[in-house]
């Protein structure tokens, strides 16, 4: 059983038999559990927390082995990370929670919903996929971007990482160094550096697939959002997820890339708030819809 305690910084830590798990809860209202992707700390949800915690109790956390959370023993898996997410919901005393996941966090969210659907009030799957092996298969474009993010001077590596998550048109409109600093602040690390846990998280992703079970999520209000220029989670993968979940709504942003919740924070926040309030009003699914923004 988890034992939760507050720290002086306001971070709440759960001591479990599998290591410590820390999280932050902000705001009041219906509970929202937000799960981040590879190499990004929970603070990456700040554009959502800052605006949506006036109406929702927003819970964010660092995934196992990154930021405030310990690595623990044993292999890192999507199932294990979903266990961390459930422990946080238990510690908060929330019976049913809205779950939002970005990239790898979307896989964790799907597993949580598939194994403990009675605890999930709604799903929001942002820039994600259901088959980790398919997502981690390097395309020519991703190979170039991956090399650019790992080779050269720190400034070159930072720019390579920015290009991996932001569309080129958006980058041209901003100071590259300032954009890298801002993204690094949200990610919780210098974009020039790749912590070892990143490779472990990618291996965990590649070993997990929910494709064969997505139809079991029928009855859970689900929003799937993709970005047209995303080289990591292409819209093809997002559409596939939405098509396999009965009643799911699919939305695609035409001018965005993988850092969609940062690049189009206001628009994403409006989508999320509408999705959560609709789920609060009625558990019944509305007709599926497809939109391009």
N, C-alpha and C positions, 0 to 999 in steps of 0.2 A: 504494500500500500504506500502511496506517495505521502510525504510529509512536507507541507509547504511552509515557508518562512519568508518574511520580508527582509530585504537588505537595506542598508542606509540610503542607497541610491534610488529606492523605489522599485527595484527589480525584485520580483518574487521568484524564489527558487524552490523547486520540488526535488527533494532527495529521494531517489528511487533505488531499487536494487541494481539497476542498469546504469547508474550514474546520475549526476545532477542535471536538471533541466530548468532553465531560467526563462522568464517571460515578463512582459509589461502589459498592463491593462490600463486603458485610458477611456474616460467618458462614461456615460450612463445610457441605458436603453437596452434593446435586444442585443444579445451577444454575437460578436463576429470574431471568428478565428482566422487569422491571415497567415499563410504559409509561403515562405520565400523559396527561390530557386537556387541553383548552383552558385556557390561563392558569394552569396549576398546575405547580409545580416538582416534581422528583423526591422532595423531602422529604415530599410528600403521602402517600407510602407508609409513613411512619414507623409508623403503627399496625400495619402488617403486618411491617415490618422488625424492630421491637422484639420481636415475639413469635415470628416464624417463622425468624429467622436463626440460632436455636439448632440447627435441623435442615436448613436450606437455605442455599446461598450466594446471597444476595439482591442483585441488581444493579439500581440505580436511576439515573436520569439526568434532566437537564433537557432538554426538547425544544429543537430548534434555535431560536435567537433569544430564549430566555428564560433567566433565571438565569445559570449559569456558561457557557452555550454561545453561541457567536457565531451571527449570522444568516447569514453567507456571502452569496454572489451568487446570482442567479437566483431564479425563483419558488419559493415554499414549497409543497411538495406532500406528500401522504401517502407517495408512493413515496420521496421524498427522506428523510423521517423514518424509513421502514423501512430505508433504507440506513444511516442512523446506528445504528439498533438492531443491524443485522447486524455493523457495524464493531466495536461493543462486544463482541459475542459472540466475534468473531474475536480481538480483543485479549485477551480472557480465556482464550483457548485452549479454549473449550467446544465440543465437537462437536455435541451436541444439548441444547437448553435448554427448560425450561418457560417459556411466555410468558403473561403476564397483562397485559391492557390495560383501562383504564377510559375510557369515553366516546370521545373522539377516539383515545385510545390503543388502543381496541379495533379501530378501522379499521386503524391501523398494524400491529397484531398479525395481523389477517386478511391483509393484503398480504404480510407477512413469511412467513406460513404458505403462502400461495398460490404465492409465487415461490421460496421456499427451504424447502419442507416437510421436506427431509431434515435440516434443522437444528432443527426444532421437535418436541419430545418430547410436549408437550400444550399446549392452549389454554384459557385462562380469560378469558371476555369479560364484563366487569362494567359494567352500566348503559350499554350501547352499542347499536350498530345496524350495518347493513351498507351502507345507502344514505345518504351524507352529505347529499344534497340534501333528502331526506325529513326528516332530523333537524333541519336548519337552517331548515325552513319554519316560520315563526312562527304558533303558535296564538294565540287570544285571550289565554289565560292567560300564555303565554310573552311576549307583547308587553307585558302589564302588568308582569310581573316584570322584563323587560329595562329598561323605562322607570324602574322603581323603583330599579334598581341603577345608574342613570346620572344621575338628576335629584335635586336637593335638596342638603341638607347632607351632609357626610361620614358622619355617623351614619345618616342616612336611606339613603344609598347602600349602606352596609355591611349594613343590615338587609334591603334589597332583595336583595342577593346571598345573604345567609343564607337568605331565603325561597325562592330559586331552587334551593337544594341540600338544604335540610332541610324536613321536613314541619311544618306549623303546630303540630300537637299537641306535637311534640318541642320546638319553639321556646318554647312557652308554659311548659314545665317548666324552662327555663333562663334565666339572666340574659342578655339579648340582647347587651349590650356585651361580656360575657365570652366568649360564644359566637363573636361576630365576631372577637375577638382570637385565640381558639384556632384558628379556621379560617384566619385570615390567617397565623398562624405556620406552619401546614401548607402552605398555598398558596404561601407565600414572598412575600407582598405584602399591603399594606393593601387590604382588600376594597372600599374606597371608590374605588380607582384601577383603571382598565382600561388595561394597557400596550398600545401599538400592535400588538404581535405577536398579540394576541387576534383582531383582525379578519382578519389574514392566516391564522391557524389556522382560523378559521371558513370562509374562502374555500377553503382546502385541503380541508376536510371536504366542503363542498358540491360540489366537483368530483370526488369519488371515490365509486365504488360497487363493492361486491364481490358484490352479490346474484346475478348470473348465474353466478358461479363457486363459490358456497358448497358445492355438492355435491362439488367437488374436494377438500374437506377431509375427506372420508370416510376413516376409518382413523386420524385424529388424535384422541385422547381430548379431548373438548371439553365445557367447563362454561360455560353461559350463565346469568347472574344478573341479574335485574331488580328494581326497586323500584316498588311499586304507585303511589306518589305522585310519581314522577319526571316533571317537565314537560319535561325535555330528551331523555331516552331512555325513552320510555314502554314499559311492558311489551308492548304490541302489537309494537313493533319488536324487542324481545328475543325474543319467542316466534317471530317470523318468522325470525330468524337461526337459532334452535335447530331449527325445523322443516325448514330447508333443509340442515342438516349431518347426514348420516346418523349415528345413534348418539349425538347430542349430548344432554346432560342439561340440563334447564331448571329453575331454582329462582327463585321470586319471594318477596320479602319484603313482607309486607302493610303494615307500619307504617313504611316507609322511603322516602327520596327519593334524589336523585342522589348525595349524599355517603355512600352506603351503606357503603363500606369504613371510613369514620370513625364513623358513627353506630352500626353493628353490627359493630365490629371483631372481637370475639371469635367471633361466629357466622360471619362471612365467613372469618376465619382458619382455623376448623375445616373449613369447606367446601374451602378451597384446599388445606390440608394433606392431607385425605383424597383429593382429586382427584389431587394430585401423587404421593402414595404409591401409589395404584392404578395410575397410569401407569408408575411405576417397576417395579411388580411384573410387569406384563404389558402388552404393546402392544395386546392384543386389546381391542376395545370391549365394554363391557357393554351390557345392554339400556337404551334411552333411558328416562329417568324425568322426571316433572314433580313438583315439590314447591312448597308454599307455606309460608313460615316466618313 
